[in-house]
Amino acid sequence: MLKEFRDFALKGNVIDLAIAVIIGAAFGAIITSLVNDIIMPPIGYALGGVNFNDLFISLNGVADASLAEAKAAGAPTINYGVFLNTIINFIIIAFVLFLVVRSINRLKKASVPTVPTTKECPFCYTQIPIPAKRCPNCTSDLT
């Protein structure tokens, strides 16, 4: 049973999947930083200095200055700013994945087509090498 498990765990597909999950987690951290540190500050600045992470609705009616203060006070909140960040994060990830898949598909289409090495004899319709001057099957002259 241990040998079967080892064979399963060391198969190429399992290892490829593990690597993909690790790279995906690292990619997610990069995208999260891109959204939170690069994209959202200019959008917040353009909207009058709004920090999307501080957009919330307090359900207990107390007006706290920030989400951190509301959480410290134990107030129940609806954190729609964090939700907006998550949606923007998703859109960026989806767009980047679209660009990656599009690039891979273009590379697949741009692969060099195979050059034919045979042609068909016009008399007996068998495949023969392109430089042949006489068909080896029906001995017809191809010049």
N, C-alpha and C positions, 0 to 999 in steps of 0.2 A: 504494500500500500504506500509506503514511503517513496519507493522508486517511481510509482505512478504519479504521485504528487510532485516529485522533483521534475519528472519529465513534463508534466503540465505547466509547472511554474517557470521552467526554463525554455518553453516554446517561444519562438520569435514573436508571436502575436501578443502574448502576455507581457513580455518585456517591452514591446513597442507601445502597448497600451499604458504601461506604467510610465514610460518616458513621456508620452503625450500628456498624461495627467499632470506630471511635474512641470512640464513646459507650459501647459495651460494655466496652472496656478501662478507661475512666474509672470506670464503674459497678463493675467488678470491684475496682478499687483502693479504692473507698469501702466495699464490702462486706468486703473483707479487713481494712480498718482497723476497721470495726464489730465484726467477730468478734474480732480480736486485741486491740483496745484497750477495747472496751466490754463485750462479752458474756463473753469467756473469763476476765477477772480476777475477776468476782464468782463464777463457777462454780468457779474454782480456789480462791478464798477459802472458799467453802462446803465444799469438799472438803479443807480443812485446809491452805491455802496452796500448793496444787499449781500449778505452771506447766506447762501442757500441752505447751509447746514443749520442756521439759526431760524429758519422758517418753521413755525409750529403753531398749533392751536392748543392752548391749555384747557383742559376739560373741567378744571375746578374753578375757573373764573378768575384766578389770580394772574395778574399781568407780570410775568417775569421778563427780565431784560434779555435773557438768552436761554437756549435750550439746556445748557449746562446748569444754569441756576434752577430751572424748573425741575430737572432731574435730581439735583441735590436736595431740593425741597420735597421730593417724592411726589410731585404733581403728575397726574396722568396727562399725557400729551399725544397729539396726532402730529407726527413729524413729517409733514409733506415736503419739506425742503430736502431731507435725506432721500425721500422717495424720488424727487426730481433729479437729484444727483445720480441715483441708481438708474433711472430711465436714460439719462444722457450717457452714462457709462455703457449701458446696453447698446444704444444706438452706435456709439463709437466702435465697440467691439464688433457689432454686426457689419459695419461698414468696412473695417479693417479686414475681417474674414472674407467679405465679398471681394475686396481687392486682391487678397491672396489667392482665392479660388479662381478669380478671373485671370490672374497672371499665370497660374499653373495651367489653366485650360488653353491659354494662348501659346504657352510653351509646347503643349502637346500637339496643337495644330501646326506649329511652326517646325515640327520635326521633319528632317529631310526625307522626302519620299524615296522608296526603294527603286533602284534602277533595274528595269527588266533585263534578264540575262538570256532569255529565250524568245523565240518567235514561233509562229505557226507556219508550217509548210503549206503553201497554197494548193498543193496537189493532194496530199494525203492527210492534212490537218493534224499532224503530230507536232509536238513541241521539239524544236531543235535549237542549238546555240545560234545566237544572232550572227556571228561572223561566218557561219557555214555557207558554202557556195553550192553544195550539193546535199540533198536530203539523204541521211543514212538509211532511212526506212524504204523510201520508194525510188531512190537514186535519181530523182528529178534534178535538173539543172536549175539553180535558183538565181542565176545572174541575169 
